[in-house]
Amino acid sequence: MAGLSAEKRQRQNLKRRMRNRAARSGVRTAQRKFQLAIKGNNLEDAQKAYAEAERLIDRVSRKGVFHKNTAARTKSRMRKKLNSLKVQS
């Protein structure tokens, strides 16, 4: 039988896990929108999607869901794709 403190810890972990899952899911959705804009060669949509994704990535990084280097790497790769689309246009 678990003690009261263990039960509280389980509740806290569940809340945190659900919050982190929602944050990661939002980032993935934003990245998907960005990828679709890139594949469609739509510079304006890609720039909007990048700005939104960057904002979300920075937020989850600050909250500790993503490590800061993971966030930087992800944004860098996205920026590189956006810049290559600009050069094509």
Secondary structure, DSSP 4 states (H G I P E B T S, - for coil): ---HHHHHHHHHHHHHHHHHHHHHHHHHHHHHHHHHHHHTT-HHHHHHHHHHHHHHHHHHHHTTSS-HHHHHHHHHHHHHHHHHHHHH-
